[in-house]
Amino acid sequence: MSNIKVYQQRRLRLADKMGAGLAVIPTAPERARNRDSHYPYRFDSYFHYLTGFSEPEAVLVLLAGNPARSILFCREKNLEREIWEGFRHGPESAKEIFGFDEAHPIAQLDEMLPKLLADQPSLFFHLGADSTWDARAVGWLNSVREQVRSGIAAPGAIQDVRALLDEMRLVKDAGEIATMRRAGEISAAAHIRAMQQARPGRHEFEVEAELLHEFRRHGAQAPAYTSIVAGGANACVLHYVFNDAPLKNGELLLIDAGCELDGYAADITRTFPVNGKFSAVQKDIYELVLAAQADAVFHVKPGNHWNQPHEAALKVLAQGFIDFGLCHGSIDEVLEKESYRQFYMHRTGHWLGMDVHDVGEYKRGGEWRTLQPGMALTVEPGCYIRPAENVPAHFWNTGIRIEDDVVVTEGGCEVLSRAAPKTVADIEALMEQGHA
């Protein structure tokens, strides 16, 4: 099936879920970085999921019915602007190439929307996501309401289109999984390169540069998020992004980095010794986190609920903290009192897809939702030991996280990032080769 067929079928599925009414789904705006300069453009995930269209200043309008109609509003062709900014499809070309029923210049959106909304029962919209778009939607609705004496009715309900799309996006199709698999392979290669290039005396940003090199070399468009390259005590800062400190002998380096490929994210974390050899204490803590991750991955399977991998990892970590003298009491007491949170304060994963923290509910009706084939998630237990009076000094400033990307399959799960080494033996062997 061609990519265009995939997007057309997604639009038809959404229209079917709507039942009746009209949906308005805009793409992301361009954002100014500073004077006369913009951040690299990245489309809105919802919009791109339904269209495959990557240009800014575009809006999808979808009318449910039999048949459903999909209308694109986009920038007109403008040869002068294309000299400066690059190719534009224009409405006529976009309609044919991307399989829309209609396409119009974006400048006509505010004129045409009130006509399209007339006598529609519902407006499906991302209300509350952007105040500017909220104001435009109110303007369209008020324009329709002004025609009430002509017998034209405005939509009586506004529904959040994201609620329908979140459920669609949560279960990936074969094409999405193939893209995510490739993103995982590219990101794993980047982590391998980082392990080979890291050594005492270099800076975190030098290692970050190696990651970016590998992402782009293999065709990824960008990092999926700001890479975390955190040496020593910096690894105990969960979202450390300064990446400017020197790497020191005897310390660990935590790297949380993944590429974005064709709109889909990878998200991998590996932790390794800067000098290529784990100390005894580092190895003990590392292997505890690795064991917790292995048990969590084992529990990613159809029929298990979302929280079971987290619960599995938590039991392994809590017992390890007791064994190391970091927590005290029975494992039930440590879990009940949450004393483990001094060293492990985040959850064991999140949904993964077009957004690195992807859409989808974790609970339904107050109960953890059941895992099913096609759901993609991360599995990322960790341990972060900061200096404290109740912590032996030899553990201080140890931050370890091990994260892989997995997709639920019929028989369990597939680890998309498995090419990135994570056993002590494999990491040390790889780094020895890189430092030779």
N, C-alpha and C positions, 0 to 999 in steps of 0.2 A: 504494500500500500504506500502510495506517495505521501510525502509530508503534508501536502495540501489536503489530501483526503483525510488525514488524521485531524487537522485543524477543523475541517468542515464537519466531521463527525462529532467533535467536541462541542461545536456550536449547536448542532442538532440535539445532542444530549442535554445541554443546558436548557435549550428551548423546551424540551420535553419536561424537564424538572420544573420549569417555571409554570407550565400549564397554559397560562395566558398572561399577557402583559408585555412590557418592553423593558429591556435592560440597556443601561448605558455604562460602558467600561472604558475609561480613558487610560492611555499609557502614562508613563512617568514624565514629568517636565524636565527640561534641561536645567541644570543648576550652575549658577555663577560661582567660580572659585575665587576669583578676584577680578579686577578691572579688565574687561575685554578677554577674559579667559574662563572657560567652563571646565567643570569636572568631566572626565570621560563619561559619555552617555551610556546609561543602562536602562532599558525598557522596563515597564511594569510587568511583573510576573503573571498576574491574572490576564492582562491584555495579551501578552505574547503567547500564553498557553492556549488561547482561543484563536489566534490569528497567524502567528509566525512572522508578524510584521515588526521590523526593528527600528523604524524611524520615529523620531519624536513628533509632537504635535499631531497625534492621531487618536481617534476615538472609535470604538466599536459600538454600534447600536444593533441590538438583536430583538426581533419581534417574534414572540411565540405564536404558533398557529399552525394551520395545515394548508399550505406549507409555511414553515418558518422562513423569515427573511433576515439576512445579515447585511448590514450596511457599514462601510468604512468611510470615515471622514479623515482626510489626510492633507498634507501640504501639496499645493499645486506644483507642476513642473516650473522650474525657474532657472534657465540656463546661466544667468548672471550669478545667482547665489550658488549654483553648483560649481562654478569656478573656484569659489572660496571654500565651500563647505562639503562638497562631494555630491554624489548622485542622489537624485530623488526619483521615486517611482512615478508620483503623480496619480490622481484618481483612476484614470483610464487604465494605465498599466497595472496598478495594484489590484484593480477589480479582476482582471484576467489572470494574473500570476498567482494571486492568493485565494481565488475562488469565492469572491463575495458576490452577492446578488446585485448590489449597487455600490458605487463609491462616489463621493462628492468632496469638494474642497472643504478644508477645515473651517474656512471663513463662513461657510453657510450653516454651521452647526446650530447656532442660536436661533437662526431663522426657521430651520426645518424641524427642530425638536418639538416645539409646541404643536405643529401639525401632526407629527408622528405620535405624540402622546394623546391626542384627542380620542376620547372614548375608550382608552385603554384602562383596564381594571386596576393594574398595578404598575408601579415603577420599581424596577430592581436596580439598586444603586449602592455605591459604597459610602453611604451616609456617615459623616463624622470623620472620614479619613483625610479630608482636605477641605478647609473652610471656603476656599475659592470655588471649588466645584460644588460645594453645598449651596453657595449663593446662586450659582448659575442654575442649579436644579430648581431652586425655589422660584427663580425668574421664569423658567419654562412652565412650571405648574401654575403660577399666577397668570401667565399669558393664556393658558387653556381655561382657567376659571373665569376669565373676563368674557368668555364666549358662552357662558351658561344660558343667556337669553336666546341664543341661537340653537339651543338644544344640544350643545356639545358638553360632555362631561369630562372632568379631570380625573386622573387616577385616584381612587379612594384609599389606596394603601401604598406605602413605600416599604419595600422589603430589602434586606441586605443581600445583595447578590453574592457576596463572599461566602455566606453560609452554604450555598449550593456548590460553589466552585471549590471550597475547601475539601468537601467530601470527594469531589471528582479528582482533585489533585493528589489526594492522600494515597490512593492506590495507583501505582505507576504501571504503564503498559510496557510491552517488550522494547519499544523504541526508546522510551525514557530510561529504562534500566540499562540498555546498551550504552547510552550516552554517559550515564552515571558510572558504569563499569570502566569506560575509557577515562573519565575524569579521575577515578580512583587510581588507575594505572599510572597516569601522568603525575599525579600528586605523590604516589609512592616512589616514583623515580626521582622526584624532587627531594624527598626525604632521604633517599639513599645518597644523592649527591651532597646534601647538607652534612650527613654523617662523615662522608669522605673528606670534605673540605674543612670541617671544624677542627680547631686545635688551639691550644693556649696562645694568647697574644693577639689573636684576631678579634674583631668586634662582632657583636650580634648582627649589625647591619650588613656585614660582609657575607654572613651566612644567609641572611634574608635575600641578598642579591643572587645567590646561587639558586634559591627556590624560584625566584622570578624568572631567571634564565631558563630553567627547566620547564616551567609552565609554558612560556611563550615558544620555546624551541619545539614543543610538541603540539602547538596549535591551540592551546587554551587562550581565551581572550583576556583573562585577568585573574587575579586572586579572587576567590569567592568571598573573602573578608580580609581585613587587615591581619597579616601574618603576625603570630606571636613567636618571637625568638628570644627566650628568656634564660639567661645563665644564672646559676647560683641562687641567691635569695630572690631574684626577679621571678623565678619559677613559682614562687608562692603567691604571686599576684595573678589572679585568675585571668584577667583580661589585659595583661601587660602588653603594650604596643610601642613603647619608646624605641626599643631595639637599638640602643646606642652604647651599651656598656661593653667593656673588654671581657673576653672569655678567659677564665683563670684555671690554672692547673688544679686538678682535684675536685672541680665543681661539675655539676650536671648541667646539661643544656636541654631545656624543654622547648620543642617546636610544635606549635599548633598551626597548621597551614594546609590549605587545599586550593585547587584551582577551580575556576568556573569555565565549563566547556559547553558552548551552544546553549547557554541559559541554565545549566545544571551544576550544582555545587558538589565538591568533595570537601571533606572535613576530617583531617587525620592529625593525631598527635603522637609523637614519639619523644622519648626522653633517653638521653645517653650521656656518658662521661666525656667531657671535653678532651681529655687526654687519651681516650680510647679504652680505659680499664676502670671497671666499677670497683670502688672500695668495698670492703666487707659490709659496712653499714648500708651503703647505697644499694648493693646487691640484695640485701635482705628486704629492704623496703620495696625495691623494684619488683622483686619476684612475688611479693604479697599483692601488689597492684595487678601484676600480670595474671595471677591466679584468680583474683576477683573478676578481671575482665573475661577470662576463659569461662568462668561459671555463668557470668551474665550472658555471653554469646550463646552458650548452651541452652539458655532459657528463651532465646528468641526463636519462636516456632509458632505455627498456626495453632490457635486454641488457647495459648497462654495469654494472659492479660498484659497490658502495657507495663505495669509496674513490677512484674515478676523478675525481669533481668536486674532491675535496681535492687530489689529485695535480696536477690542472690548475691550480688556484689557486696551489698552492705554487710551481710553475715560474714563473708570472708574477711572483709576489712576490719570489722569490729573484733573478730577473734584475733586477728593479727595485731591490732593495737593493744589488746590485752596481753598477748604473748610478749610484746616488746616493752610492756610496762608503761605505755602511753595512756591507756585507759584501765580502769580498775573495776572489779566486780565481775559478775557473770555476764555472758553474752546477752542474755535477756535484759539485764539491768542496763547495760551499755546502750542497747537499742531503745529501751523504753525511755531512759533519761536523755538520750541523744548526746551523750558525752563524746561520741565519735565526731560530732560536728566541729570540734576544735581542729580536726585534721582532715575531715572530708565534709565539705559544706555544700556541694552541689549534687544534682541528680546525675544518673548514669547515662543519660542520653536524651535525644530530641529527634523529632521528625527531620528528614533531610530530603531535599529535592531542588526545585528552582530557587528557593531561598535556603540559606544555610540552616536557619531555624525555620523549617518549613511549616506550612499551614496544616491544620487538622486538630480536632479536639483530642484531648488525652483521656477525658472521661465523657461518658454519655449516661444521662439519668443518674448521675452521682456515682457510677461504677466505672472502674478502669475499662477502657475499651479492649476488645479482643484483637489480637494480632491476626492478620490474614495475608496470604500471598500478595506480593506487589507493594506492600508497605516498606518504606525505606527509613532507616534510623541510624543514629550513631550509638556506639557503646563505649563509654569513656569514664571509667572510674579513675580516681586519683588519690593522692595523699600529699598534704601540704603542711610541713612542720616548721612553724615560725619559732623564734626564740621565746621562751616563756619559763617562769619559775618552776612549773611542774613538768618540764620536759628536759631530759638529759641533754647536755650540750652537744654530744656527738651526733644528735639527730638534727640540730638546728639548720635552718635554711635549706631543707631538702624538699624540693617540689617535684613530684612525679605524676604524670598523667599518660595514659595509654588509650588511644582512641582509634576505633575503626568504623568504617561505613559498612552497613549490612542491609540486605534486602531479604524480606521474608519469602521463603519458597514453600512448595508443597510439603517438603520433608524436613524443613528446619529453616536455615538461612544461608545465604551466600555472602562471604566477606569480600566486599569489592576492593578493599585496600590491603589485601593479604600480602601483596608483593613487598610492602615496607617491613624490613626486619624488626622483630621485637623480642626475641629471646636474648638473654645475656650473651650466650655463645655466638649467635649470629651477628649481633651488633659489634661485639669485640672483634670478630673475624673480619667483618667489613671495614671497620675503622683501621685495623692493622694494615689492610691492603691500601687504604687511602693515605695512610701516613708513611707508607714505605717509600 
